[in-house]
Amino acid sequence: MDPKEKKLIDDLRHTVHMTGELLTLKMLIERMEIYGERICMVEKKKDQVINYTVKRFREDVFALGTALKSMGLMGKHIGILSENSYQWVVTFFATVCGGGVAVPVDKELTDADISGLFTKADVDAVFFSRAYKETAKYHLEHDERCVAAVCTNRKLDGDFLFFDELVEKGKALIAGGDDSYIKMQINKDDLAAIVFTSGTTGANKGVMLTHGNFAQNADGVLETIETQYSSISLLPMNHVYEFSCNILTSLYMNCPVFINDSLKNFMNNVQFYKPDAMAIVPLVIDTIYTTIWRTAENTGRAKILRKLLKLSNALRRHGIDLRHVFFKTIAEKFGGKFPTMSCGGAPTRVEYIKCLCDFGFTIYNGYGLTESSPTVTLNLDAGNFPDCAGYAFPKAKFKIHDPDEKGVGEIWITGENVTKGYYKDEAATAASFEDGWFKTGDYGRTDELGRLYVVGRKKNLIILDNGKNIFPEEVESYYMEAVDYLHDVVVFEAEKEVGGRKQKIIAGAFYVSPEDVDNKSEEEIKEMVEKDILEANKELTAYKRVQDTYITTKEFEINSTRKVIRSKVIERYYAENK
């Protein structure tokens, strides 16, 4: 990076961000004018680092929107199929600020699945990056409704339009006096996006999110979290967690976003950009934790590191914090600082969170889902309460419906962040709401302070023949803590022939990475896991114990937000037990 550019980024310690309630995403773009020439996004293209100022971003949004209007596409449904990029963000805002509906999809799906989602969402045009040219062609051939495909980053052979040309076209129209797009009025109840659920437990559903839904989440973040100076975008932008909690709130905060170009370059980019914050999923926490300790073991420093942790924690109890000194070499891997990490999407090992916070990281965790834009609760003190999902987010409410004797019941939510329903799916919408409350399908409980603890998914609940209810997530967490080298565990209901008749049992799939166990052979690993599971069962209530195991050194299938796809794991279990 050019020294002047680096200094410009390093100097972005802003003293101002917009104030007043945010109602729509267009209001966000309009208010960003006060940030002027400040950098709002940075990305690498090959060896070049490109800085995008707020001024350019706003001009590109208005120009692209004006071009879409001239093509009869203002107010239409626009699909987005691309890796994370500046063009992705401009396309989203250009669509929604003209009254249109953005339909971002998971680029990891098959051509047929992506086309099916676009068709389901009534997409009229698709913006795609060069890598997904064939997918865009496939959809154009299979859906007559879709009238245009726009490549966002390079000219290609074929019947395509191009992002840069549309932006230039829009700028020319605006220069000629066409300001109708810029003056377009948007209401907070207008539909902004259709975001499809990940489909880890069933078919994808198109969640309808309004301008007000997104705006409420951004306002809530500014109200509860200390303003950050910069962030890095790692997770796919098509997921509402990354877009809403990182991209959107960073723009709101006047906080530049460094767009990560590849997962394999993530740590190099963290050292290069030195971000103050990042939105992550538990797999990132797991990777950071295991990498730190594996490096310490390989360099013979694990014993020293444990002693330093013990000393540091003792000093902190007396008000002396020397983590920046004791763990300086760890911080150097993150650009010389411990970034704030907002972790969501799935449960995280409590000992990992506790340990990373003891090193000096700040970790927020909470509870949310696509249908709530996404935040429902937030825990700003994960280092001390790592298993807690926190307090209700501003303007959001939750309650525990029909709790049992232990206080566990289904989590119901309501508030300005909650979806109006599923696109063109009245049955699913009706089934998900009752008396104005959205039924999340998750079970949880609260403590005496009103904080939420998530217990498990309703769809995953195991009901044994004796009537006992078991939350797989609770059992999975137990085994992960009891047998610390396990990489992933999936517990589920299965059938097994016992005494000549089929009987409902609890089965468990256990994934172990050979790297975590001194590269033992597969047979050695299976023997070790079986022995340690039997030992762990001694401390587990009898009816919760896994009765049949599937042990593998092959990674479980995950989706693009790094969540394990339970159905795929269960398929593997039955395939191995034919």
Secondary structure, DSSP 8 states (H G I E B T S, - for coil): --HHHHHHHHT---S----S----HHHHHHHGGGGTT-EEEEEEETTEEEEEEHHHHHHHHHHHHHHHHHTT-TTSEEEEE-SS-HHHHHHHHHHHTTT-EEEE--TTS-HHHHHHHHHHTT-SEEEE-GGGHHHHHHHHHH-TT--EEEESSS--SSS-EEHHHHHHHHHHHHHTT--TTTT----TTSEEEEEE---SSS---EEEEEHHHHHHHHHHHHHHS---S-EEE-S-TTSHHHIIIIIIHHHHHT--EEE---GGGHHHHHHHH--SEEEE-HHHHHHHHHHHHHHHHHTT-HHHHHHHHHHHHHHHTTT---HHHHTHHHHHTTTSS--EEEE-SS---HHHHHHHHHHT-EEEEEEE-GGGSSEEEEES-TTT-TT--BEE-TTEEEEEES--TTS-EEEEEEETTS--EETT-HHHHHHHEETTEEEEEEEEEE-TT--EEEEEEGGG-EE-TTS-EE-HHHHHHHHHHHSTT--EEEEEEEEEEETTEEEEEEEEEEE--GGGGTT--HHHHHHHHHHHHHHHHTTS-GGGS-SEEEEESS---B-TTS-B-HHHHHHHHHHHT-
